[in-house]
């Protein structure tokens, strides 16, 4: 059951965003990428490291990422959070940081991520050991995470009639946005046919249905309302937020065709903000795979369950279409260093500031950033607005 909120004045805002070098960075460590992004985000905000009193970080490269990163950056935060629920972690960090601000515990939070996944040539699993609940998946050859998403895609196709052509619509539209972003890794045009003739990775998902594997890092600076008014650029207010998770393994997903965690997080965020899906001007949705996008659009209420394929058809989400989505090129074409959620927040903020050049969505005042983690396991939704 969703919670009921009365819309309220925003208590916190994003005041700085930045990414590090992206793509293939064998000359840089994870900490170096994180530090590069953190410095640039604080510069964007007009703040210094000395003003940071909270550090948020997620990643599977350290037993305690906040301790390691704080030491590297020379920070002594009085509040830290290393919650890791996969790609949605950073949207969840926004929620946690807002709660800490409202409790009077902090004023300025720094949220940071970095990964050298491409340079490491790894999906991050370093041993063949499995948790008890994974006993029916990995040991029998299910590739993670693509095999799990393929199961969800196949079920969605069976239950609702979704087609491979409709999945391909997402990849093609996202690539069109990437062609407008000079930082995107993949900028060559592709067609529906290109997606359908790219090799199978896990049926029904083709190569071009799958996100990139890159290096990179990102950072977001969140501040209390009072501090946000002192920032270098106009604040981007956090209007609503929500998070949820339903399972860890795909065998335990309540319904393979329905992203129930996203339903819960979206309902909470929209209720808190007092907004409806149709009021959002620009949408940034985690696109680990094309099916992720279709299921998330349905779960968040942009279209009815089962109609996501039809919703994205006709290049509805491409530049010039009526539903601007994943405007930097997304995880499918821009970058995807292991976990992508922080880049959703970066792009949503830049769109509301009007900083996106040829890919700028005209008149954007309200944005949604939604992360998905694990195998459709976790979800976190953030609604943003400008004055």
C-alpha positions as CSV (number, residue, x, y, z in Angstrom):
1,X,0.0,0.0,0.0
2,X,1.4,3.4,-1.0
3,X,1.8,6.1,1.7
4,X,-0.2,9.3,1.7
5,X,1.6,12.6,1.8
6,X,0.6,16.2,1.7
7,X,2.7,18.2,-0.8
8,X,5.2,20.3,1.1
9,X,7.9,22.9,0.5
10,X,11.1,21.3,-0.7
11,X,13.7,20.8,2.1
12,X,16.7,20.0,-0.1
13,X,18.1,20.6,-3.6
14,X,20.7,19.3,-5.9
15,X,23.3,22.0,-6.3
16,X,26.2,20.3,-8.1
17,X,26.7,17.4,-10.6
18,X,29.5,16.1,-12.6
19,X,30.9,13.0,-14.2
20,X,34.5,11.8,-14.5
21,X,36.3,10.6,-17.6
22,X,34.2,7.9,-19.2
23,X,34.7,5.0,-21.5
24,X,38.0,3.1,-21.2
25,X,40.3,4.5,-18.5
26,X,43.0,1.9,-17.7
27,X,45.2,4.8,-16.5
28,X,42.8,5.6,-13.6
29,X,41.8,3.8,-10.5
30,X,38.2,3.8,-9.1
31,X,39.3,6.2,-6.4
32,X,40.8,8.6,-9.0
33,X,37.6,8.5,-11.0
34,X,35.5,9.2,-7.9
35,X,37.8,12.0,-6.8
36,X,37.7,13.6,-10.3
37,X,33.9,13.6,-10.3
38,X,33.6,14.8,-6.7
39,X,35.9,17.8,-7.3
40,X,34.0,18.7,-10.4
41,X,30.6,18.4,-8.7
42,X,31.7,20.6,-5.8
43,X,33.1,23.2,-8.2
44,X,29.8,23.1,-10.1
45,X,28.0,23.8,-6.8
46,X,30.5,26.5,-5.7
47,X,31.3,24.5,-2.5
48,X,34.5,23.1,-1.1
49,X,35.3,19.7,0.5
50,X,35.4,21.5,3.9
51,X,31.7,22.2,3.6
52,X,30.8,18.5,3.1
53,X,29.4,16.9,6.2
54,X,27.9,13.7,4.7
55,X,29.3,11.2,2.3
56,X,27.3,8.6,0.3
57,X,28.9,5.9,-1.8
58,X,28.0,2.5,-3.2
59,X,30.1,0.0,-5.0
60,X,31.4,-3.6,-4.7
61,X,35.1,-2.7,-4.9
62,X,35.7,-2.1,-1.2
63,X,34.5,-3.6,2.1
64,X,33.6,-0.1,3.2
65,X,33.5,2.4,0.3
66,X,32.7,5.5,2.4
67,X,35.7,4.9,4.7
68,X,38.0,4.4,1.9
69,X,36.8,7.3,-0.2
70,X,36.6,9.7,2.7
71,X,40.2,8.9,3.6
72,X,41.3,9.4,0.0
73,X,39.4,12.7,-0.3
74,X,40.6,13.9,3.2
75,X,37.0,14.1,4.5
76,X,35.9,13.5,8.0
77,X,32.1,13.3,7.5
78,X,29.8,13.2,10.5
79,X,27.3,11.1,8.5
80,X,27.9,8.4,6.0
81,X,25.8,5.9,4.0
82,X,27.1,3.0,1.8
83,X,23.7,1.5,1.1
84,X,24.1,-0.7,-2.0
85,X,20.9,-1.9,-3.7
86,X,22.4,-2.0,-7.1
87,X,21.8,0.6,-9.8
88,X,19.1,2.4,-7.9
89,X,21.4,3.1,-4.9
90,X,22.0,6.7,-5.8
91,X,18.4,7.6,-6.0
92,X,18.0,5.9,-2.7
93,X,20.9,8.0,-1.4
94,X,19.0,11.1,-2.3
95,X,16.1,9.9,-0.1
96,X,18.4,9.1,2.8
97,X,20.3,12.4,2.5
98,X,17.0,14.4,2.4
99,X,15.9,12.5,5.6
100,X,19.2,13.4,7.3
101,X,18.8,17.1,6.3
102,X,15.2,17.2,7.6
103,X,16.4,15.6,10.8
104,X,19.0,18.4,11.2
105,X,21.9,16.1,11.0
106,X,23.6,17.4,7.9
107,X,23.7,20.4,5.6
108,X,25.7,19.3,2.5
109,X,25.9,15.7,1.2
110,X,28.3,14.4,-1.4
111,X,27.1,11.3,-3.3
112,X,29.8,9.6,-5.3
113,X,30.3,6.5,-7.6
114,X,33.0,5.1,-9.7
115,X,33.9,1.9,-11.5
116,X,36.6,0.5,-13.8
117,X,34.4,-2.3,-15.0
118,X,35.5,-2.1,-18.6
119,X,39.2,-1.9,-17.8
120,X,38.8,-4.8,-15.4
121,X,36.9,-6.8,-18.1
122,X,34.5,-8.1,-15.4
123,X,31.0,-8.0,-14.3
124,X,32.4,-8.0,-10.8
125,X,31.8,-11.7,-9.7
126,X,35.2,-12.9,-8.6
127,X,34.3,-16.4,-7.4
128,X,31.9,-19.2,-8.3
129,X,30.3,-19.1,-4.9
130,X,26.5,-18.5,-4.6
131,X,24.1,-17.5,-1.9
132,X,21.6,-20.1,-0.8
133,X,18.8,-18.4,-2.8
134,X,20.9,-18.5,-6.0
135,X,21.1,-22.2,-6.0
136,X,18.7,-22.6,-8.9
137,X,20.2,-20.0,-11.1
138,X,24.0,-19.5,-11.4
139,X,25.0,-23.2,-10.9
140,X,22.7,-24.1,-13.8
141,X,24.2,-21.6,-16.2
142,X,21.9,-18.6,-15.9
143,X,24.1,-15.6,-16.9
144,X,23.7,-12.7,-14.5
145,X,22.2,-10.2,-15.0
146,X,21.2,-10.6,-18.7
147,X,19.7,-14.0,-18.3
148,X,17.3,-12.8,-15.6
149,X,16.2,-9.8,-17.7
150,X,15.7,-12.2,-20.6
151,X,13.3,-14.3,-18.5
152,X,11.4,-11.1,-17.7
153,X,11.3,-10.1,-21.3
154,X,10.1,-13.5,-22.5
155,X,7.3,-13.5,-19.9
156,X,6.3,-9.9,-20.9
157,X,6.2,-10.9,-24.5
158,X,4.1,-14.0,-23.7
159,X,1.7,-12.2,-21.4
160,X,1.2,-8.9,-23.2
161,X,2.3,-9.5,-26.7
162,X,5.3,-7.2,-26.6
163,X,7.6,-7.7,-29.6
164,X,11.3,-7.5,-30.3
165,X,10.6,-4.6,-32.6
166,X,9.1,-2.7,-29.7
167,X,12.1,-3.4,-27.5
168,X,14.3,-2.1,-30.4
169,X,12.4,1.1,-30.5
170,X,13.9,2.0,-27.1
171,X,17.5,1.3,-28.3
172,X,17.1,3.3,-31.5
173,X,15.5,6.3,-29.8
174,X,18.2,6.3,-27.1
175,X,20.9,6.2,-29.7
176,X,19.4,9.3,-31.4
177,X,19.8,11.2,-28.1
178,X,23.3,9.9,-27.8
179,X,24.1,11.4,-31.2
180,X,23.4,14.8,-29.7
181,X,25.8,14.2,-26.7
182,X,29.5,14.5,-27.5
183,X,30.3,12.6,-24.3
184,X,28.3,9.5,-25.4
185,X,30.3,6.3,-26.1
186,X,28.1,5.2,-29.0
187,X,27.0,7.8,-31.5
188,X,26.6,6.0,-34.8
189,X,23.0,5.8,-35.9
190,X,21.2,2.5,-35.7
191,X,17.9,1.2,-37.0
192,X,15.3,-1.3,-35.7
193,X,16.7,-3.8,-38.2
194,X,20.2,-3.2,-36.8
195,X,19.0,-4.1,-33.3
196,X,17.1,-7.2,-34.5
197,X,20.1,-8.5,-36.5
198,X,22.6,-7.9,-33.7
199,X,23.7,-11.2,-32.1
200,X,21.7,-12.9,-29.4
201,X,23.0,-12.3,-25.9
202,X,20.2,-14.1,-24.1
203,X,17.1,-14.7,-26.1
204,X,15.0,-12.5,-26.7
205,X,17.6,-9.9,-25.9
206,X,20.1,-8.9,-28.7
207,X,23.4,-7.2,-28.2
208,X,21.9,-3.8,-28.9
209,X,19.1,-4.4,-26.3
210,X,21.9,-4.5,-23.7
211,X,23.7,-1.6,-21.9
212,X,27.3,-0.7,-22.5
213,X,30.2,-1.8,-20.2
214,X,32.4,1.2,-19.5
215,X,34.5,2.9,-16.9
216,X,33.5,6.1,-15.3
217,X,32.3,7.9,-12.2
218,X,29.8,10.5,-11.2
219,X,29.0,12.8,-8.3
220,X,26.0,14.8,-7.0
221,X,26.0,17.5,-4.3
222,X,22.8,17.8,-2.3
223,X,22.2,20.7,0.1
224,X,19.7,21.9,2.6
225,X,17.3,24.6,1.4
226,X,19.3,27.3,3.2
227,X,22.6,26.2,1.8
228,X,21.1,25.6,-1.7
229,X,20.3,29.3,-1.9
230,X,24.0,30.0,-1.5
231,X,25.1,27.7,-4.4
232,X,26.7,28.9,-7.6
233,X,23.8,27.8,-9.8
234,X,20.0,27.8,-9.3
235,X,18.9,24.8,-7.1
236,X,17.1,21.8,-8.5
237,X,14.6,20.9,-5.8
238,X,13.9,17.4,-4.6
239,X,10.1,17.3,-4.7
240,X,9.5,13.6,-4.0
241,X,11.3,10.3,-3.5
242,X,10.6,6.7,-2.8
243,X,12.4,3.3,-2.7
244,X,11.5,-0.3,-2.5
245,X,12.8,-3.8,-3.2
246,X,11.0,-7.1,-3.7
247,X,13.6,-9.9,-4.2
248,X,17.3,-10.6,-4.8
249,X,17.1,-13.5,-7.3
250,X,15.0,-13.7,-10.4
251,X,13.4,-17.0,-9.2
252,X,11.9,-15.0,-6.3
253,X,10.5,-12.1,-8.4
254,X,6.8,-11.9,-7.4
255,X,5.7,-11.4,-11.1
256,X,8.2,-11.7,-13.9
257,X,6.2,-9.3,-16.1
258,X,5.6,-6.6,-13.5
259,X,8.3,-4.3,-11.9
260,X,6.5,-4.2,-8.5
261,X,9.4,-2.4,-6.7
262,X,9.0,0.5,-9.2
263,X,5.3,0.6,-8.6
264,X,5.9,1.1,-4.9
265,X,8.7,3.6,-5.2
266,X,6.9,5.6,-7.9
267,X,3.6,5.8,-6.0
268,X,5.5,7.1,-2.9
269,X,7.4,9.7,-4.9
270,X,4.5,11.0,-6.8
271,X,2.3,11.2,-3.7
272,X,5.0,13.1,-1.8
273,X,5.4,15.6,-4.6
274,X,1.7,15.9,-5.3
275,X,2.3,15.3,-9.0
276,X,1.0,13.0,-11.7
277,X,3.1,11.1,-14.4
278,X,1.6,13.2,-17.2
279,X,3.0,16.4,-15.6
280,X,6.6,15.3,-16.0
281,X,8.6,17.1,-18.7
282,X,11.7,14.9,-19.0
283,X,12.2,11.3,-17.8
284,X,15.4,9.5,-17.0
285,X,14.9,5.8,-16.6
286,X,17.5,3.1,-15.9
287,X,18.0,1.3,-19.1
288,X,20.2,-1.7,-18.3
289,X,18.2,-3.5,-21.0
290,X,15.4,-2.4,-23.3
291,X,12.9,-4.4,-21.4
292,X,13.8,-2.6,-18.2
293,X,12.6,0.6,-19.7
294,X,9.3,-0.8,-20.9
295,X,8.5,-2.4,-17.6
296,X,9.5,0.7,-15.7
297,X,7.3,3.0,-17.8
298,X,4.3,0.8,-17.0
299,X,5.2,0.5,-13.3
300,X,5.5,4.3,-12.9
301,X,2.1,4.9,-14.4
302,X,3.2,6.5,-17.7
303,X,1.1,3.8,-19.5
304,X,-1.0,0.9,-18.3
305,X,0.6,-2.5,-17.5
306,X,1.2,-4.4,-20.7
307,X,1.2,-1.3,-23.0
308,X,4.8,-0.2,-22.6
309,X,5.7,-1.7,-26.0
310,X,3.0,0.3,-27.8
311,X,3.8,3.4,-25.7
312,X,7.4,3.6,-27.0
313,X,6.6,2.7,-30.6
314,X,6.9,5.2,-33.4
315,X,10.0,6.7,-31.8
316,X,7.9,8.4,-29.2
317,X,10.8,8.8,-26.8
318,X,13.3,10.1,-29.4
319,X,14.4,13.7,-29.9
320,X,11.5,15.6,-31.3
321,X,9.0,13.1,-29.9
322,X,6.3,13.8,-27.3
323,X,8.0,11.9,-24.5
324,X,11.6,13.0,-24.0
325,X,13.4,10.1,-22.2
326,X,17.0,9.2,-21.5
327,X,18.2,12.4,-23.1
328,X,21.9,11.8,-22.7
329,X,21.9,8.5,-24.5
330,X,21.3,6.4,-21.4
331,X,23.1,3.2,-20.3
332,X,22.5,1.8,-23.8
333,X,24.6,4.4,-25.6
334,X,26.1,7.0,-23.3
335,X,27.9,5.0,-20.6
336,X,27.3,2.3,-18.1
337,X,30.1,1.7,-15.6
338,X,28.6,-1.1,-13.6
339,X,25.8,0.9,-11.9
340,X,24.2,3.7,-13.8
341,X,21.8,5.4,-11.4
342,X,23.9,8.4,-10.5
343,X,24.0,9.5,-14.2
344,X,20.2,9.7,-14.2
345,X,20.4,12.4,-11.5
346,X,23.1,14.2,-13.3
347,X,21.2,14.4,-16.6
348,X,17.9,15.3,-15.0
349,X,19.6,18.2,-13.1
350,X,21.3,19.5,-16.2
351,X,18.0,19.3,-18.2
352,X,16.2,21.4,-15.6
353,X,19.1,23.9,-15.6
354,X,18.9,24.2,-19.3
355,X,22.5,23.1,-19.8
356,X,22.1,20.3,-22.4
357,X,22.8,22.2,-25.7
358,X,21.4,20.4,-28.7
359,X,19.6,17.7,-26.6
360,X,17.9,20.3,-24.3
361,X,14.2,19.7,-23.7
362,X,12.6,23.0,-24.2
363,X,10.7,24.4,-21.2
364,X,11.6,21.5,-18.9
365,X,10.6,22.3,-15.3
366,X,9.8,18.9,-13.8
367,X,12.0,15.8,-14.2
368,X,11.9,12.2,-13.0
369,X,15.0,10.0,-12.3
370,X,14.3,6.4,-11.6
371,X,16.9,3.7,-10.8
372,X,16.5,-0.1,-11.0
373,X,18.9,-2.4,-9.2
374,X,19.8,-6.1,-9.3
375,X,17.5,-8.2,-11.5
376,X,14.5,-5.9,-11.4
377,X,15.0,-6.3,-7.6
378,X,15.1,-2.7,-6.3
379,X,13.8,0.6,-7.4
380,X,14.2,4.2,-6.3
381,X,12.4,7.2,-7.8
382,X,13.3,10.9,-7.4
383,X,11.1,13.8,-8.7
384,X,12.9,17.1,-9.3
385,X,11.8,20.6,-10.1
386,X,13.1,24.1,-10.5
387,X,11.9,27.5,-9.3
